């Protein structure tokens, strides 16, 4: 009976994001699965993004507006 069980083989495949973060020396921390307090934060973030950005075109429009406003803030040196 034991011989009919599938053998689990671990591979060395890495996700492209992990490769990028590793090359930039950024630590990628994963949250543990099925932890409600973390899940709440992620779900809330997704919901806020959905409410704020309706489409890709809307996102581009909002970014353009933000940069226009941000780049026109009067600035002066501290000296």
N, C-alpha and C positions, 0 to 999 in steps of 0.2 A: 504493500500500500504506500509506503513512503516513497518508493521509486516513481510513482505517478504524479507526485507534487511538482509544480514548476520550480525551476531554480531561478532565484533572483540574482541578476548580474548588475553590478553598479558600473556605470560608464563615467568617463571623464569629460563629458560634454559640458560646456559652459555657455551661459546665455550671453548674447552680445553686450547687454547692459553691464553684466558683471565684468566683462573684459574691459569695457570703457572705464568703469569706475576704478578698476584695478590700475589701469595705466595712468589715471589721474590721482592716484593714491587717496581715493575716497572710500570710506568704509560704508558698506551697504548692510544695514541691519534689517533683518526680517522680523516681523511680529509673529508671535506664536499663533497657530490656528485656534479658532473657537474661543477667543477671549473677548467677551462682550464690550469691555471698556475701550479696547482698541478698535473694535469693529464700529462702534458708535462714532468715533472720530473720523474714520475713513468714510463711512456712509454719509455723515454730515458734510464732509468735504465734497463728495460727489454730488450731493443734492445742491449745495451752494453753487458749484460750478455749473450744474444744469440750469439753475435759475438765473445765473448771471450771463452765461454765454449760450445763446440760443443756437448758434451755428458758427461755422468757421468764418464766414463773412462777417458776422457780428463781432467775433473775436478780433478780427483784423481792424474793423472799424473802431472798436474800443481802444485797441492798442495805439492806433493812429491818433485818436483824440487825447489819450494819456500823454503820449510823447510830445504832442503839440503844446499841451498845457505845461508839461514838465520842462520843456526846453525854453519856455518863455518866462520862467520865473526869474525876476531880477536878482542878480548876484553881485557881490562885491568882495574884494579880497579883505583879509583880516588885518593886513598891515596898515 
